[in-house]
Amino acid sequence: MTVKVSIAMVSILRDGLTHGVGVKYQRLADAVEKAIAEGVIDAGCKLPPHRLLADSLGVTIGTISRAYGELERVGLVVARVGDGTYVRQRGMERPQDKGFRNVSDEPPACFDMSRNQPIPGQEAAFMSQSLQALANDSRVLQQLTGYSAEGGMARHRQAGAVWLQHDAFVPHADQVLCVNGGQHGLLCALMGLLKAGDTVVTEHLSYPGLLSVARQLGIKLIGAAMDDEGLLPAALEEICRQHRVSALYCTPTIQNPTAAVMSVPRREAIAEVCRQHNLLILEDEAHAVLDRQRPLPLSYFAPERSVLIGSLSKAVSAGLRVGYLHAPQALIGRLSSAIRGTCWMANPLAMEVASLWIENGLAERLLDEQIDEIGRRKALVVGALEGLNYKTHSHSPHFWVEVPEGWRASQIAAELKENNYLVATAEAFAVGHAAVPQCIRVSVCNSVGDDRLLLSGFEALAQALTETV
């Protein structure tokens, strides 16, 4: 039977402190978890303030904070900035850091449309050719088998500058650092430039890899409202007025998951807000390279405070794990220290292969093939979505599809999974406490080169959505 939370909590936690196992905060968290599971504390209930519980139980506020933090980590509660901590609704629990996976752990029988992975092309053949050529160059091999500077070899950084170049944005090699993929670059940026307890603003729906690493580093995230172009400058401005914010993380081009692309005026407005409030900008361009006609990056409009994260993972080869950071000269030392602290240096062999491909044009060739194949596959399946509401971008590898009113995206995803089709729902991308839209992200990127299977997956999605109407 449900009882008033503010009265029950003290009794529940006292019992947990007396009979629980482990350190204090863990005993408290275990007691609340048990009460939620047994229905003593209802889903949606607001938990008592930290100070009230600390005073009642005779423990520090820090102990209560750690207990609440543990409950949030395992997905049982959600902390709403400025409002308190609430028990999550049933079926909306976030798995314990299990939502972010680079490959699926589902049975092979499942056709995975939930992930934006590069479509396999000629990279394996090119890899074979490149490795055979390197095997015959003893001088280069000798360089690759030793330690290098944490930022990468000079020619590798120069290749990175070429890869990141776009229109009037021309990076200098001494402002480019080599990293083991975009996710490693994001980790190094957060580790090197921020600290535990700092607050980062991001889109209300954002990259799951950010959510995962922020939790691990103790960095707070606040989700900002979006529209069809992505992050709203006014929403960022309002958050900066209400909170002490250290940085902004965003994806201006082919945003994940909405596929939004910011216009130039929007980018200029975002840059100005960040300048006024002295925010660091962390800009993710992993998918941006798929759009050759994209606007200039935020790093062009606010070069003194922007760290651009780029990689070859979405366009050339995910397995190479090659990425680059471009940053103001003043931040290079701190970012280099983060690289040194996590891996000493990016893998020289992978960097050499990537540099060769960038120099001889193979990287551009693979990028062109990726763009063409995404377009071909989208043209193949778009007819199946006729009559449904969705958003995409011509070069986005996914569609962002609305679920009809009265139904939940999780219900559709579960039904599709029963038929061996996997899709992603908005919950995996959600930041903060705002209402999560009932939408599904479905991608045309998968390793199975079977058009019939791809089309059947989209037809199954369309059928599940139209049957709900």
N, C-alpha and C positions, 0 to 999 in steps of 0.2 A: 504494500500500500504506500502511495506517495505521501510524504509529509513535507512541511514547509522547510525549504532547503536551509535557510539561515539558522533555524533551530536544530535541525538534524545534523548539520555538518560538524558542529563542535563535538557532539556525542560520538559520531562516526570516527572522527579523527582521534579523539582521546582513546577510543578502543583500539584504533590502529597503532597508536604510539605504544600502547601497553602490550599488545599481543603480536604486533607485526615483526617482521624480520628485516634486518639491514639497517642502513643509516636512516636518520629521522625523515628526511624528505621522501625517501623511497617508501617508508612505511605509510606515510600520509598519502602518497600517490596511489599505493596499492589499495588503501582503504576506500578512497574515492572511486577507483576503478571497480571495485567489488560492488559498491553501492549503486553505481550506474548500471552494471550488469544485472543486478537483482531488481532494478526498477525503483529503488528507494529514492534515487535522484532522477527526475524525469529529463528526457531529452529536451533541449531548449531552455532549461533553467539557468539562471544566472547564479554563479557561485559567489559566496561572500567575499568582501574585500580582504586583501592580504593582511592589513593591520588588525582588523577585527579578529581574524582567526589567530594571528600571532599573539595578541593580548590574551585571548581566551585560553589558548593552549600553553602559554608560557614558553614559546619558541621565538626565534628571530623572524623578522619579515623575510629575510633571505631564504630561510628554510621553506616558508610557504611559497615563495617565488619559485624555488627549485622544484617543489612538488607540482605546482601548476605547470611549470615548464615541461616537466616529464610527461604530464597528462597531454599537453599539446603535442609533444614529440610523437607520442604513440597514436595521436589522432582522435582522442576522446573529447577534447575541448578545443575551443577556438578563442583566442584573446582578441578582443575588439579594442583597438587603441582608443583611449579616452572613455570607454564605456564599461569595460570589465571582461570577465571570462565566462563563457557560456558552454554548456554541454552540447555537443554536436547532435544534430538530428539523426535518427536511426537510418542506416544505409548510406550516410554521408561521411562515415569515419575514414580518415586518411590512413592508409597502411603505414607501418613503421619504416619510412624511407624506402618502400618497395615500389612506389609508383614510377620512379625514374630508372629506366633500363635502356641500355643501348641495343639490346637484342631481346627478343621475346623468350620467356621461359614457358610459354604455353606448348601443348603438344604439337608436333610437326603437322598434324592434320589441319590445324587452324590456318586460315589465310589471313595474314596480318595486314590490315589497312590502317593501323593505329600509329605507325611510325614514319617519320620523314627521313628515310635513308637514301643514299645515292643509288640510282638505278645502275646495276652492273653493266659495264661496257667493255672497252678494250684495255682497261688499266692493268689487268693481269698480264696480258701479252707485252705491254709496254714495260712493266716491271721486270719481266724476264730479260728483255733486251737491255735495259739499263743496268741490271745487276751483272749481266755477262760482260758488258763494256767496262764496268767498274772493276771486275775481277782481273782485268788485264792492265789496270793502271795502278801499279804498286805505289807510286808517289801519293796519289789521292787516298788510297786505302790506308797508308801509314798515317795520314792526317786524321782519318776518320776513326782510327782505333785508339786514339788518346783522348785526354781531357781537352775541352775547348772552353773558351770564355762563356760565362753563364748566359750571356745574351745571344750567343751563337757566333759562328764564323762570319767574317766580313762578307764573303760572297753569298752566304745563306741569308744574311740580313738584307743584302742588296736585292736578292731574288724576292724576298718578302715585300720589300718596298715596291717592286714592280707589280706583284700580285695585288697589293692593296690600292694601287694607283687607280683613280677614276676621274676622268675629265680634268677639271682644274685642281683636283686634290692630288698633289704629287708628294708623297712621303719621302723623307730623307732616311737613308739607311741607318744613320746613327740614332734615329728615333724609333727604330724597329727592333723588336726582340723576338727571338724564336722560342716557341713553346710547343708542347706535345699535344696539339689540338686545341680547339676553341674552349673546351671545358677546362682544360689546364690553364689556359690564359685567363679565364674568368676567375678561377681559384687564386691565381697569383695576383690578379688585380685586387681582389677583396682582401687577401692576406697582407699584401704589401702596402696598401693605401688606406685600409680601414682597420678597426679593432672591434672586439666583442662589445656589444652594447650600442654600437653605432646604428643609425637608421638609414635605410636605403628606400627610396621611392621607386616603384616600377609600375607597369601597367596592371590594372585589376586582374587581367589574365596574362600570365607571363610564362617564360621558359621554365619548365620543371627543374632543369639543372641548376638554375639560380636558387629556387626554393630549397633544394637539397643541400647545396654548399652553404647557404646562409644559415640554415639550421645548425649545421656542423660547426660553423665558426661563431655562432652566437650573435649574428647580425640580424637586426630587426628589419622586417619588410612592411611597407605600407603600400597598398594597391590604390592607384589613382584611376579615376573615371576615364573612359575612352569613348570615341565616336568612330565613324567610318575611316578616319585617317589615323587612328591610334590614340596615343596619350593626349589629353586635353591640357593646354597650357594653364588655363584657369584652375583646373583641379590641382595641378602641381603647385601653383602659386598659393592656393588655399592651404594645402598641406604644409608648405614651408612656413606659413604664418602661424600655424597651430602647433608645429612640432619642430624639434631641433633635428634637421636633416643633414646628412653628410654627403649623399651622392644620389644620382639618378641612374638607374639601369633601364635601357629601353632598346627596342628593335624598330628603328624607323622604316625599314624596308622589308616587306613581306613578313609582317609581324606574326609571331607564333603565339596563339593559334588562329587569329582572326584574318590573317593575310593582308592587313591594312598597310598602306604606304603613305607616309607623311608627305604633304606638299612642301615646297620650298618655304612659303610663308610660315607654315606650321613649324618647320625646323628652326627658322629664325626666331620665332616666338619662344620655343622651348629653350634655345640657347640663351636668349635674353633673361628668362626667368632664372636659369641656372647661374648666370653671371650676377644678377642682382642678389641672389641668396648664397653666393659662393659655393655652389654645388659642384662636385666632381661628376663628370659624365662618363658612364661606362656604356659604350655603344656596340651592340652585337650585329655584325654584318655577315654571319655565317651563310644565310640564305640570300643576302642581297646580291651576291655575284651572279645569281640566276637572272637578274634583270639588268641587261646591259644599258638600258636607257634610264636607270634610276636617278633620282636627284643626288646632289652632292651630300656626303655624310655630315652628321652633326660636327664631326671633327674639323670640318672646313669652316663652319660658322663660329665655333668656339674652340680654336686650336690650343688655347692656353690651359684648358681644363678638361680636355677629352681624351679618353683612352679608347681606341678602336680595337675591337677583337675580331680578327678574321681567321679563316681557315680554309683548307682544301676539302674538308670532310663532306660537305653537302654537294660538291660539284665535281670533284676529281677522284678522291679515294678516301674513304673513312678509315681504312686500316693503316694508312701511312701515319696517322696521328700527327699531322703537321698543321701548326697554327702560328699566328703572328700577333703581337701587340704593337700598336703605334701610340706613342705617348709624348707629352711635352718633355723636353730635355731634363727639366727639373725633377721629373718623376722616374727617370730611367734607373737611377741607383736603387730606389726602393723596390721597383719591380724586378730588377736583376737579383736582389737579395732574396725575394720570394721564389724566384726560379731556382736559385742555388739551394734554398732551404727545402724545396720539394723534390728536386731530381738532379741537382748540380748543373744540369744543362739539358737542352732538348736533344733527342737522339740524333747524332751527327749523320748516321747512314740514311735515315728517313729524310732528313733535311737535304742531304746531297741529292737523293733521287728527286725530291720535289723541286730543288733548284735547277736540276738538269731539265726537267719537264717545263718549268717556267721559261727557261732560257731558249730551249729549242722549239717551243710552241706546242708541245704535247699537252700541257695543262690547258691551254686555250682550246685545243681540239676536243679534249674530253669534256670541257665545260660546254662547248657548242653542242656536242652530242647529248649531254644531259638536258640542256634546254629544249632541244628538238624532241627528245623522247618524252619529256614531261608534257609538252604540247600535244604530241600525238596521242598519248594515253588519255589526256583530259578530253580531247575531242572525241575519243572513242566512248567515254562513259558519261559525258555531260547530258546526253539525251535521256539517260535513265533518271536524272534528277529533275526532269521537266515537271513543273507544277509545284515544286518544293521551294522554300525560301532558303537561299544560301548566299555566302559571300566567298569570293576567291579573287585572285589576281592572275593575269594571263601567264605569269611565270611562277606562280606559287605551286608547289607540289601537292597541295591539299585543298579541300573544300571545307568550309565552316557552315554546317547545315543546321537549321533550326528544327527543333522538335515541336510538333503541333501542341497547342495549348491544352492543358489537362493531363499531359503525359510527361514523364521524366526521362531525361537522356539515359540515365542508368538502366531504366526498364528496356529501352530499345537496345542498348549495348548488351544486356544480359540475354535478350531474345536472339540477337545475332550470334552471340558466342555459342549458344546452344546449337546453332547451325554451322559452327566452325568458322565464323567471320569475326575478326577483332577490329574494334574502332575505339577512338579515344573520346572521353567526355570532358566537359569544361572543368569538372572538379579537379582534375590533374593539374590544371593551370591556374587555379584560383589563388589569389592573394588577399588576405584580410577578411572582413566580415560582410562585405556587400553581397547582395543576392547573386548567386551563380546562374548565368543564363543556361537555359536548357538547350544546349547545342552539342553537336557531334563533329569532331574533326576526322575526316576520312581522307586518306592519302592514296595517290596513284603509284607511290614508290614501294616496290617490293621486289624480291629477287626472282620471283617466278615469272619467266617470260612467256606467259600464256594469256593472251588477250581474252579468251573465253572465260577464264577463271576471274580475271580482273573485272570484266563486265558483269559476271554473275554476282560478284560481291556488291557492286553498286546497285544492281537490280534487287538484291536481297534487302539492302538498306532502304531503297525507295519503297519496296513492298511493306516493310515493317512500319515506315512512317505514314504511308497512305492508309494502311489498315487501322491506324489509330484515330483517323479523322471521322 
